[in-house]
Amino acid sequence: MINQHLQAATLKTEVSTAIAELQEFIATCRDAREARKALAVKLIYQDYLYEEIQTILDVSLGSITGWKQAYEQDGIDGLRLNHTREKKLPEY
């Protein structure tokens, strides 16, 4: 039971940190397209439904999913327009 509480507290802290990081990026972002990506991810962390975000930002569900994955994999850099994901080769 204590372990579950610790996990929940840790997750809440990670979400709060992500929201703050995304908000700072949005506030300083010079490109509206990058800001929209960050806003979509921020709204996910604030428990908005994907369909709500789709309506608010007028973007596809696939875009929202891709932006979230890019952020989770590469952080803020994953939301930048010129960012390309490195394909990781399997380790043998």
VMD Tcl script that draws the C-alpha trace (Angstrom):
set ca {
  {0.00 0.00 0.00}
  {2.80 2.41 0.87}
  {4.55 1.50 -2.38}
  {1.40 2.42 -4.34}
  {1.26 5.80 -2.61}
  {4.91 6.44 -3.42}
  {4.36 5.49 -7.07}
  {1.33 7.77 -7.28}
  {3.26 10.66 -5.71}
  {6.18 10.12 -8.06}
  {3.89 10.05 -11.10}
  {2.13 13.22 -9.96}
  {5.50 14.96 -9.58}
  {6.62 13.82 -13.04}
  {3.38 15.07 -14.59}
  {3.68 18.43 -12.82}
  {7.27 18.77 -14.02}
  {6.26 17.95 -17.60}
  {3.41 20.46 -17.53}
  {5.73 23.20 -16.24}
  {8.36 22.37 -18.87}
  {5.77 22.43 -21.65}
  {4.27 25.71 -20.41}
  {7.69 27.36 -20.36}
  {8.35 26.16 -23.91}
  {4.96 27.46 -25.08}
  {5.58 30.85 -23.47}
  {8.96 31.29 -25.15}
  {8.23 29.55 -28.44}
  {8.56 31.63 -31.60}
  {6.83 29.19 -33.92}
  {3.08 28.69 -33.55}
  {3.32 25.14 -34.94}
  {5.76 24.10 -32.23}
  {3.62 25.81 -29.60}
  {0.54 23.91 -30.82}
  {2.39 20.60 -30.49}
  {3.48 21.47 -26.95}
  {-0.03 22.64 -26.03}
  {-1.50 19.36 -27.25}
  {0.91 17.36 -25.11}
  {0.31 19.65 -22.12}
  {-3.44 19.13 -22.43}
  {-2.89 15.35 -22.44}
  {-1.01 15.64 -19.16}
  {-3.88 17.77 -17.82}
  {-6.25 14.84 -18.50}
  {-8.04 16.22 -21.55}
  {-9.39 13.57 -23.88}
  {-7.71 13.24 -27.27}
  {-11.02 14.05 -28.94}
  {-11.28 17.28 -26.92}
  {-7.76 18.29 -27.93}
  {-8.58 17.45 -31.54}
  {-11.55 19.83 -31.42}
  {-9.74 22.60 -29.52}
  {-6.64 22.65 -31.74}
  {-8.20 21.39 -34.99}
  {-5.60 18.64 -35.45}
  {-5.83 14.92 -36.13}
  {-5.76 12.25 -33.46}
  {-2.72 10.76 -35.20}
  {-0.84 14.04 -34.87}
  {-1.63 14.26 -31.17}
  {-0.45 10.70 -30.63}
  {2.75 11.30 -32.57}
  {3.53 14.52 -30.69}
  {3.05 12.82 -27.33}
  {5.31 9.95 -28.36}
  {7.95 12.37 -29.65}
  {7.86 14.31 -26.37}
  {8.09 11.16 -24.27}
  {11.01 9.89 -26.33}
  {12.99 13.10 -26.90}
  {11.55 15.74 -24.56}
  {11.05 19.28 -25.84}
  {13.42 18.60 -28.74}
  {10.90 16.06 -30.04}
  {8.41 18.89 -30.57}
  {10.70 21.05 -32.68}
  {9.96 21.29 -36.39}
  {13.40 20.27 -37.60}
  {13.67 17.34 -35.19}
  {14.15 13.89 -36.64}
  {13.94 10.79 -34.54}
  {16.92 8.54 -34.55}
  {15.99 4.98 -35.29}
  {17.40 2.77 -32.63}
  {18.94 -0.43 -33.87}
  {18.28 -3.57 -31.91}
  {21.05 -4.66 -29.59}
  {22.37 -8.18 -29.96}
}
mol new
graphics top color blue
foreach p $ca { graphics top sphere $p radius 0.5 }
foreach p [lrange $ca 0 end-1] q [lrange $ca 1 end] { graphics top cylinder $p $q radius 0.2 }
display resetview
